[in-house]
């Protein structure tokens, strides 16, 4: 008798779970259409409308119990990554403002024991920040980026997460961003004294609270994490016009430099930094 009741309960549970999964899958299809409209819409007002509807619909889908575990495989127009320790997930995307500049959108989702939604939106405040490399910010003063990797590190019993992101920025240059975050009272704190590197005209003037890597649009400069060496690998930059201060002329030289995590900072060894500093 008890075995029969358990089987009936299990069958109902699986059915309900399948229906919830189907609901997310179905919503994911509509979300993808909206995401494509945000990215590819030819009229700016339509892109803004799609962005607004997408945001509301995404929140509704994420209210599905245990949605943190859903992979959103169909949602290819929006970047989504999960920290390796499964502590949080980031959704991020950008909105073309029609003048060559972009506004980023993002939200952090956290797992919960009861499956309830824990979601924190980030607010792109880049337009009002004069020096984006400076400042320890909260999520209401976020330097916008589309994130493509999360690297957990530790120092003095504190976990820090290094976010690698990109920003199309404007008509002539793009940016890659290294942003270190940690959490205080369940809120993300962006930036801090986490970088040590030798002077270089292609890098932001130190000290910085985040590392911005600015280069000629379309030149494919990169920042990536090497899991074997545990280094952040960067393209060495050179100038097409022999002017290292002109960011719109900076392109990869074909060489690489790197940061390594030491004593709570990303450190670039002077001997490994590019240090002829000569433009082609």
C-alpha positions in Angstrom: 0.0 0.0 0.0 2.7 2.5 1.0 4.7 1.5 -2.0 1.7 2.2 -4.2 1.2 5.7 -2.6 4.9 6.5 -3.1 4.8 5.5 -6.8 1.7 7.7 -7.3 3.4 10.6 -5.5 6.6 10.1 -7.5 4.7 10.0 -10.8 2.8 13.2 -9.9 6.0 14.9 -8.9 7.7 14.0 -12.2 4.7 15.2 -14.1 4.6 18.5 -12.3 8.3 18.9 -12.8 8.0 18.1 -16.5 5.2 20.7 -16.8 7.4 23.3 -15.1 10.3 22.4 -17.3 8.1 22.7 -20.4 6.9 26.1 -19.2 10.4 27.4 -19.0 11.4 25.9 -22.3 8.3 27.5 -24.0 9.1 30.8 -22.4 12.7 30.5 -23.4 11.7 30.4 -27.0 9.8 33.7 -26.6 12.7 35.2 -24.6 15.1 34.3 -27.4 12.9 36.1 -29.9 12.9 39.2 -27.7 16.6 38.9 -27.1 17.2 38.9 -30.9 15.0 41.9 -31.2 17.1 43.8 -28.7 20.3 43.0 -30.6 19.0 43.2 -34.2 16.1 45.6 -34.2 16.7 48.4 -36.7 14.5 51.0 -34.8 15.8 52.1 -31.5 12.4 52.5 -29.9 11.6 48.9 -30.8 14.9 47.8 -29.2 14.0 49.6 -26.0 10.5 48.1 -26.0 11.9 44.6 -26.6 14.4 45.1 -23.8 11.7 46.1 -21.4 9.4 43.2 -22.2 12.4 40.8 -22.2 13.4 41.9 -18.7 9.9 41.5 -17.3 9.4 38.1 -19.0 12.8 36.8 -17.8 12.0 37.7 -14.2 8.7 35.8 -14.5 10.4 32.7 -15.9 13.0 32.9 -13.1 10.2 32.8 -10.6 9.8 29.1 -11.5 11.0 27.1 -8.5 14.7 26.1 -8.7 15.2 28.0 -12.0 18.8 28.6 -11.0 19.5 25.1 -12.3 17.9 25.8 -15.7 20.5 26.2 -18.5 18.5 28.4 -20.9 20.2 26.7 -23.8 17.8 28.3 -26.3 18.6 31.8 -25.0 21.7 32.3 -27.2 21.4 36.1 -27.7 22.0 36.8 -24.0 25.2 35.9 -22.2 24.8 33.7 -19.1 27.5 32.2 -17.0 27.7 30.3 -13.7 30.5 30.6 -11.2 32.5 27.4 -11.0 31.5 27.0 -7.3 27.8 27.4 -8.3 27.5 30.4 -5.9 25.8 32.6 -8.5 24.8 33.1 -12.1 25.1 36.2 -14.3 22.8 37.2 -17.1 24.2 40.1 -19.2 23.4 41.8 -22.5 23.7 45.1 -24.2 21.4 47.6 -25.8 22.6 49.6 -28.9 21.7 53.2 -28.3 21.9 54.1 -32.0 24.8 56.5 -31.7 27.6 54.0 -31.6 27.4 53.6 -27.8 25.8 50.8 -25.7 24.1 50.4 -22.4 24.6 47.1 -20.6 22.0 45.2 -18.6 22.8 42.4 -16.1 21.5 40.5 -13.1 22.9 38.1 -10.6 20.9 35.1 -9.6 21.7 33.0 -6.5 20.6 29.5 -5.6 18.2 29.0 -2.7 17.4 25.9 -0.6 13.7 26.3 -1.2 13.9 27.1 -4.9 12.7 30.7 -4.3 14.0 33.4 -6.6 17.0 35.4 -5.4 17.8 38.0 -8.1 19.8 41.2 -7.9 19.7 43.6 -10.9 22.8 45.7 -11.8 22.4 49.3 -13.0 24.8 50.6 -15.6 26.1 53.9 -14.4 28.9 54.3 -16.9 27.5 57.5 -18.4 28.0 59.3 -15.0 31.4 58.0 -14.1 34.4 60.2 -15.3 37.1 57.6 -14.5 35.7 54.1 -14.9 39.0 52.5 -13.6 38.5 54.2 -10.2 36.0 53.5 -7.5 34.7 50.6 -5.4 31.1 50.4 -6.5 27.8 48.7 -5.5 25.4 47.3 -8.0 23.7 50.7 -8.4 26.9 52.2 -9.7 28.0 49.3 -12.0 30.5 49.7 -14.8 28.6 47.9 -17.6 30.0 44.8 -19.3 29.0 41.6 -20.9 30.6 38.9 -18.8 32.1 35.8 -20.4 34.1 34.2 -17.5 34.2 34.0 -13.7 37.4 33.0 -11.8 37.1 32.3 -8.1 40.1 33.1 -6.0 40.8 33.3 -2.3 42.7 35.5 0.1 42.6 35.6 3.9 39.5 33.4 4.1 37.6 35.6 1.7 36.4 34.5 -1.7 36.9 36.9 -4.6 35.5 36.4 -8.1 37.3 37.9 -11.1 34.8 38.7 -13.9 36.1 39.0 -17.4 33.9 41.1 -19.6 33.7 43.1 -22.8 32.1 46.4 -23.8 31.6 47.5 -27.5 31.9 51.0 -26.1 31.8 53.3 -29.2 32.3 53.5 -32.9 36.2 53.4 -32.8 37.2 51.3 -29.7 36.1 48.3 -27.7 37.1 47.4 -24.2 37.8 44.3 -22.2 37.3 44.5 -18.4 38.8 42.7 -15.5 36.5 43.3 -12.5 37.1 41.7 -9.1 34.0 41.3 -6.9 33.2 40.0 -3.5 30.1 39.9 -1.4 29.2 41.7 1.8 25.9 41.1 3.5 24.8 39.2 0.4 25.5 42.3 -1.8 28.2 42.4 -4.5 31.0 44.9 -4.2 32.7 45.8 -7.4 36.4 46.7 -7.6 39.2 47.4 -5.2 43.0 47.3 -4.8 43.6 44.1 -6.8 46.1 45.0 -9.5 49.8 45.5 -9.7 51.5 46.0 -13.0 54.5 47.8 -14.5 53.9 51.2 -16.3 52.8 50.8 -19.9 51.3 53.4 -22.2 48.6 50.9 -23.4 47.4 50.2 -19.8 45.3 52.5 -17.6 47.4 54.7 -15.2 47.8 52.8 -11.9 46.5 52.5 -9.2 43.1 51.2 -10.5 40.1 49.5 -9.0 39.4 47.6 -12.2 41.5 47.0 -15.3 40.1 48.3 -18.6 41.8 47.1 -21.7 41.0 49.5 -24.6 41.8 48.8 -28.3 40.8 49.4 -31.9 37.4 48.0 -32.6 37.5 44.8 -34.5 41.1 44.0 -33.7 40.4 40.9 -31.6 42.5 41.8 -28.6 41.7 39.3 -25.8 41.8 38.6 -22.1 41.3 35.0 -21.2 41.9 32.7 -18.2 44.3 29.8 -18.5 43.1 27.1 -16.0 46.4 25.2 -16.2 48.7 28.1 -15.3 46.0 30.0 -13.5 47.1 33.1 -15.3 45.0 35.9 -17.0 46.5 36.0 -20.5 46.3 39.3 -22.3 47.2 40.4 -25.9 50.2 42.7 -26.0 49.1 45.8 -27.8 50.9 48.0 -30.3 49.9 51.0 -32.4 49.2 51.0 -36.1 50.1 54.7 -36.1 53.1 54.6 -33.7 51.1 56.3 -31.1 50.5 54.1 -28.0 48.3 56.7 -26.4 45.8 56.6 -29.3 43.5 53.8 -28.2 41.7 53.6 -31.5 45.1 52.5 -33.1 45.9 49.8 -30.6 46.0 46.2 -32.0 47.5 42.9 -30.8 51.2 42.6 -31.5 51.1 38.8 -31.6 52.8 38.5 -28.2 51.1 37.9 -24.8 51.5 39.1 -21.2 49.8 37.8 -18.1 48.6 38.4 -14.6 48.9 35.9 -11.8 47.1 35.9 -8.4 49.5 36.6 -5.6 48.6 37.6 -2.0 45.2 38.9 -3.0 46.2 40.8 -6.2 46.5 40.2 -9.9 50.2 40.8 -10.4 51.9 41.2 -13.8 55.6 40.3 -13.5 57.8 43.1 -14.9 60.0 40.6 -16.8 56.9 39.1 -18.5 55.3 42.4 -19.4 56.0 43.6 -23.0 58.5 45.9 -22.5 60.0 47.2 -25.6 56.9 49.5 -25.8 57.7 50.1 -29.4 55.0 50.8 -31.9 55.1 49.2 -35.3 
